[in-house]
């Protein structure tokens, strides 16, 4: 499990363990702030480097070593 802090996710680089449609390398392009400032950050937007496609995922999903590796491998 990758130790992560949601405050340091912005512009971090990730590699998908199983690429889909040549989308292997991703960049956290935006940390989505909650409606209430007292609530914790739950969602991030990741952008595929190859296709520039974006998707919104829970930031805790990046901790799963079976799906994501930190950095560009």
Secondary structure, DSSP 8 states (H G I E B T S, - for coil): -----GGG-TT-EEEEEEEETTEEEEEEEEEE--SSTTS---EEEEEETTT--EEEEEGGGGG-TTTEEES--
